[in-house]
Amino acid sequence: LPFDLMTRESGVDALPQQIPKTPPVEPGSAAVESIVNLIGQAHRPLVLVGPSLCRGASKASLRLSSKALSAPIVPMESPRGLRDPSLGAIAEVVAESDLIVLLGKRLDFTTGFGRENVFGKAARVVVVDADVEMVRRAERLLGDRLVARCVADVSATLNALTSATHTPRGDRGAWMERVAATSLERGAPASPTTSGIHPRALCEMVDAFLRNAQSPVLVCDGGEFGQWAQAYCNAPTRIINGMSGAIGGGICYAIAAKIARPESTVVLLMGDGTAGFHLSEFDTAVREQAAVVAVVGNDLRWNAEHVIQQRTYGEDRLLGCSLSATARYDAAVAALGGFGALVERLDELAPALEAAIDSQQPACINVQMEGHPAPVFARNQVGASAH
């Protein structure tokens, strides 16, 4: 904008100190009763909740709601949808469910648009969303498979469903256990190799570090390595790149998390391609004394693009996927005033993590690892996008 326009008096009165909050749209009692009855009558109900219910107090209440409804609740916040590695082989039980409740979870590419080869031919669907357009989309895509819909605040609806009295149809214990076990499916352990560090082994070691860390916060960026991190690393508070699938913001999220929770151990995992977007923000981290620990899984390439091109065009037609073997992200962070460490063997990683914490500085651990496609655990992944 022109500078004179930016600095001109607006003529607008002073803004209010507090912006009034719009009260959430509560679900009607008839809609709540209808959904509760549908869940109660189902043999294998499954509730898929969207990103707004995947964090904070809402996430903490999901287990209580699942018990009250006698129905599994699956949080979905990844752009990889039913191929989200942190959800294991969840696509398999989605295909087996006879009732799917979408609670703030949009019917989009992450759910295969509800096609019959994703949800299952016999599955009935319930949609609850604050956005009327999302409900209309479901009506167009599902037809008579959509047996109930509600335009309402999803958190208020979940609370209403949790509080409602209902009687489940038979014992769903086995179904609940199957869904839980399927979401934890991670396949066979990584096999040792002679050429480098496997991303699974890397992430499992970081996970062991997080389990013993003080008030851990896990930040996972996107890309192929980000999926390994989401599959094998856990913490009570987790931040991922979100439904947009954008990569590179992890450094910024980690710095903000450390400033908001200075007593927490904030660990960020990102790939080498991802690191290049905002590596200079380590200068911000140093200035703000935000002692985050960033672990760069360095496979010397844009691995997501490598995987796509290899699959689509073949090994002999890879173009523009390689990254420099001489790039020292750890040295760059050290030059900005932080702590840097290069890890070339797996047994060097744990000491590097401890040294990063002991430094009390923003830290970058550059791990030379093998490049592998993101893990996929379900046997049937039709209709759920990987990228």
C-alpha positions in Angstrom: 0.0 0.0 0.0 1.2 3.6 -0.6 2.8 5.0 2.5 0.6 8.1 2.7 -2.5 5.8 2.7 -1.1 3.6 5.4 -0.3 6.6 7.7 -3.5 8.6 7.1 -6.0 9.0 9.9 -8.8 6.4 9.4 -11.6 8.4 10.8 -12.7 5.3 12.7 -13.5 5.7 16.4 -11.3 3.8 18.9 -11.9 0.1 18.7 -13.5 -1.6 21.7 -11.1 -3.1 24.2 -13.0 -6.4 24.1 -14.7 -7.9 21.1 -18.0 -9.5 22.1 -18.1 -13.2 21.6 -20.8 -14.7 19.5 -22.5 -17.5 21.5 -22.2 -20.9 19.9 -25.2 -22.3 18.0 -26.6 -25.0 20.2 -28.0 -28.2 18.6 -31.7 -28.7 18.9 -33.0 -31.3 21.3 -34.6 -33.2 18.4 -31.4 -33.4 16.5 -29.5 -34.6 19.6 -32.1 -37.3 20.3 -32.0 -38.5 16.7 -28.2 -38.8 16.6 -28.1 -40.5 20.0 -30.7 -43.0 18.9 -28.7 -43.7 15.7 -25.5 -44.3 17.6 -27.4 -46.5 20.1 -28.9 -48.7 17.3 -25.6 -49.1 15.4 -23.4 -52.2 15.8 -20.2 -50.6 14.8 -20.5 -46.8 15.2 -17.5 -44.5 14.6 -17.3 -40.8 15.4 -14.7 -38.8 13.4 -14.0 -35.4 14.9 -12.3 -32.5 13.1 -9.4 -30.3 14.1 -11.4 -28.0 16.4 -11.9 -30.9 18.8 -8.4 -32.2 18.6 -6.7 -29.8 21.1 -7.1 -28.2 24.5 -10.0 -29.0 26.7 -12.0 -30.5 23.8 -9.4 -33.2 23.2 -9.3 -34.0 26.9 -13.0 -34.6 26.9 -13.0 -37.1 23.9 -12.3 -40.1 26.1 -15.2 -39.2 28.4 -17.5 -38.7 25.5 -16.4 -42.0 23.9 -17.2 -43.9 27.1 -20.6 -42.1 27.5 -21.6 -42.9 23.9 -20.1 -46.4 23.9 -18.6 -45.5 20.5 -15.0 -44.9 19.4 -14.0 -41.3 18.7 -11.2 -40.7 16.3 -9.6 -37.2 16.1 -8.6 -36.2 12.6 -6.4 -33.1 12.0 -3.9 -34.2 9.4 -4.1 -33.3 5.6 -3.3 -37.0 5.0 -6.7 -37.9 6.5 -7.3 -41.6 6.7 -3.6 -42.1 5.7 -2.5 -40.1 8.7 0.3 -42.4 10.1 -0.5 -41.3 13.7 -3.9 -43.0 13.2 -2.3 -46.3 12.3 -4.6 -48.5 10.1 -7.7 -46.6 10.9 -9.0 -46.7 7.3 -9.7 -50.4 7.8 -12.2 -49.9 10.6 -13.8 -46.9 8.8 -14.6 -49.3 6.0 -16.2 -51.7 8.5 -18.3 -49.2 10.4 -22.1 -49.2 9.9 -22.6 -45.7 11.2 -20.1 -42.8 10.8 -20.7 -39.5 12.6 -18.7 -36.6 11.2 -18.5 -34.1 14.0 -16.8 -31.0 12.6 -14.9 -33.3 10.2 -15.5 -32.2 6.7 -16.5 -34.6 3.9 -13.5 -33.8 1.7 -10.4 -35.5 0.2 -9.2 -36.6 3.6 -12.2 -38.8 4.0 -12.4 -39.8 0.3 -15.5 -37.7 0.0 -17.4 -40.5 1.7 -17.3 -42.8 -1.3 -18.5 -46.3 -0.8 -15.1 -47.8 -1.2 -13.9 -45.7 1.7 -16.9 -45.6 4.2 -18.4 -48.8 3.1 -21.6 -49.5 1.1 -23.7 -50.2 4.2 -22.5 -47.3 6.3 -25.0 -44.6 7.2 -23.6 -41.1 7.9 -24.4 -38.3 10.3 -23.0 -34.8 9.7 -22.7 -32.1 12.3 -21.0 -28.8 11.3 -21.3 -25.1 12.2 -20.9 -24.3 8.5 -24.2 -24.9 6.6 -22.3 -25.3 3.3 -20.5 -28.3 4.7 -23.8 -29.9 5.5 -25.1 -29.1 2.0 -22.0 -30.7 0.5 -22.7 -33.9 2.5 -26.3 -33.9 1.2 -25.0 -33.7 -2.4 -22.3 -36.3 -2.0 -24.1 -38.9 0.2 -27.7 -38.8 -0.9 -29.9 -41.2 1.1 -26.8 -42.5 3.0 -27.0 -39.3 5.0 -29.5 -40.1 7.7 -29.1 -37.1 10.0 -27.6 -33.6 9.8 -27.3 -30.7 12.1 -26.0 -27.2 11.7 -24.5 -26.3 15.2 -21.4 -25.7 17.1 -19.5 -29.1 17.2 -18.2 -28.7 20.7 -21.7 -27.9 22.1 -23.1 -30.8 20.1 -20.5 -33.2 21.5 -21.3 -32.0 25.1 -25.0 -32.5 24.4 -24.5 -36.0 23.0 -22.3 -36.9 26.0 -24.9 -35.8 28.5 -27.9 -37.5 26.7 -29.3 -40.7 28.0 -29.0 -43.6 25.6 -28.8 -47.4 25.6 -26.3 -49.0 23.2 -27.3 -51.9 21.1 -25.5 -54.8 22.6 -21.9 -54.9 24.0 -19.5 -52.9 21.9 -16.4 -53.8 23.9 -14.8 -55.8 21.1 -15.5 -53.1 18.6 -14.0 -50.4 20.8 -10.9 -52.5 21.4 -10.5 -53.2 17.7 -10.7 -49.5 16.8 -8.2 -48.7 19.6 -5.8 -51.5 18.5 -6.1 -50.5 14.8 -5.2 -46.9 15.5 -2.1 -48.1 17.3 -0.9 -50.3 14.5 2.6 -49.5 13.5 3.9 -52.6 11.6 7.2 -54.3 12.2 10.2 -52.6 13.8 12.7 -50.9 11.6 15.4 -53.2 10.4 19.0 -52.0 11.1 20.8 -50.9 8.0 24.4 -50.2 7.1 23.8 -47.2 5.0 22.3 -44.8 7.6 19.7 -44.0 10.2 16.2 -45.2 9.5 13.6 -42.5 10.2 11.6 -44.8 12.4 14.6 -45.5 14.6 15.3 -41.8 14.8 11.8 -41.0 15.9 11.6 -43.8 18.4 14.7 -42.4 20.1 13.2 -38.9 20.2 10.0 -40.4 21.6 12.0 -42.0 24.4 13.6 -38.6 25.1 10.1 -36.9 25.2 8.8 -39.5 27.7 11.4 -38.4 30.2 11.3 -34.7 29.4 9.8 -32.0 31.6 6.3 -31.0 30.4 7.1 -32.0 26.8 5.6 -30.2 23.7 6.0 -32.0 20.4 5.9 -30.0 17.1 5.8 -31.9 13.8 6.2 -30.2 10.5 4.9 -31.6 7.3 6.5 -33.7 4.5 7.5 -37.3 4.5 9.7 -37.1 7.6 6.9 -35.2 9.4 4.7 -38.3 8.9 7.3 -40.5 10.5 7.5 -38.1 13.4 3.7 -38.1 13.8 3.6 -41.9 13.7 6.3 -42.6 16.3 6.6 -39.5 18.5 4.0 -38.6 21.2 3.6 -35.9 23.8 0.6 -34.6 25.8 0.7 -31.5 23.7 1.2 -31.9 20.0 1.2 -29.3 17.2 1.2 -30.4 13.5 1.1 -28.4 10.3 -2.7 -28.6 10.0 -5.2 -29.3 7.3 -3.6 -27.0 4.7 -0.6 -29.3 4.5 1.8 -26.3 4.4 5.3 -27.0 5.4 8.0 -24.8 7.0 6.1 -23.3 9.8 7.3 -25.7 12.5 10.1 -23.5 13.6 7.7 -20.6 14.2 5.2 -22.9 16.1 8.0 -24.2 18.3 9.3 -20.7 19.2 5.8 -19.6 20.0 5.2 -22.7 22.2 8.4 -22.1 24.1 7.5 -18.5 24.8 4.0 -19.5 25.9 5.3 -22.3 28.0 8.9 -21.5 29.0 9.0 -24.4 31.5 8.2 -26.9 28.8 10.7 -29.0 26.7 9.7 -28.1 23.2 11.0 -30.5 20.5 10.5 -29.9 16.8 10.9 -32.5 14.1 11.3 -31.4 10.5 12.9 -32.5 7.2 15.9 -30.8 5.5 13.7 -29.3 2.8 11.3 -27.9 5.5 14.2 -26.5 7.4 15.1 -24.2 4.5 11.9 -22.2 4.6 12.4 -20.3 7.9 15.8 -21.4 9.3 16.7 -17.7 9.9 14.0 -17.7 12.6 16.5 -19.2 14.9 17.8 -15.7 15.2 14.4 -14.9 16.6 14.7 -17.8 19.0 18.1 -16.6 20.2 16.9 -13.1 20.7 13.8 -14.3 22.6 15.8 -16.9 24.5 13.3 -19.5 23.3 15.4 -22.7 23.8 13.7 -25.1 21.5 15.3 -28.3 20.2 14.9 -28.8 16.5 15.7 -32.3 15.1 16.3 -32.2 11.3 15.8 -35.5 9.5 18.2 -34.9 6.7 17.8 -37.3 3.7 19.3 -34.8 1.2 16.2 -34.4 -0.8 12.6 -33.1 -1.1 11.3 -36.5 -0.2 7.6 -35.9 -0.8 8.4 -34.8 -4.4 10.9 -37.6 -4.8 8.2 -40.1 -3.9 5.6 -38.6 -6.1 7.9 -38.3 -9.2 9.3 -41.8 -8.6 5.8 -43.3 -8.4 4.4 -41.3 -11.4 7.3 -41.1 -13.8 9.9 -43.7 -12.7 13.3 -43.7 -11.1 15.0 -42.4 -14.3 12.9 -39.2 -14.4 13.5 -37.6 -11.1 14.0 -33.8 -11.4 14.8 -31.1 -8.9 14.4 -33.3 -5.8 18.0 -33.4 -4.5 19.3 -31.2 -1.8 23.0 -30.4 -0.9 25.0 -33.0 0.9 27.2 -30.2 2.3 24.4 -28.2 3.9 25.0 -27.9 7.7 21.8 -26.7 9.3 23.4 -27.3 12.7 26.3 -25.0 11.9 24.0 -22.3 10.6 22.1 -22.3 13.9 25.4 -22.2 15.8 26.4 -19.2 13.7 23.2 -17.5 14.7 24.0 -17.9 18.4 22.4 -21.2 19.1 23.6 -24.8 19.7 24.3 -27.1 16.8 25.1 -30.8 16.6 25.7 -33.2 13.7 24.5 -36.8 14.1 25.8 -39.4 11.7 25.2 -42.6 13.8 22.1 -43.4 15.8 24.0 -43.8 19.0 25.0 -40.2 18.8 21.4 -38.9 18.9 20.6 -39.4 22.6 23.8 -37.6 23.8 23.1 -34.8 21.3 19.6 -34.3 22.7 20.9 -34.1 26.2 23.6 -31.7 25.2 21.0 -29.5 23.4 19.0 -29.3 26.6 22.0 -28.6 28.8 23.1 -25.8 26.5 19.9 -23.8 27.4 20.1 -22.4 23.9 17.9 -22.8 20.8 19.3 -26.0 19.3 19.5 -27.7 15.9 20.4 -31.4 15.7 21.2 -32.3 12.1 20.6 -36.1 11.7 22.0 -37.7 8.5 19.3 -40.3 7.8 18.0 -42.5 5.0 15.1 -41.3 2.8 12.0 -43.4 3.0 8.4 -42.7 1.9 5.9 -41.8 4.7 4.7 -44.9 6.5 1.3 -46.4 5.6 -0.2 -49.0 7.9 -3.6 -49.8 6.6 -4.0 -52.5 4.0 -6.8 -50.8 2.2 -6.1 -47.1 1.6 -8.5 -46.4 -1.4 -9.7 -42.9 -1.7 -7.5 -41.2 1.0 -4.9 -38.9 -0.3 -1.3 -39.3 0.7 -0.1 -35.9 -0.5 
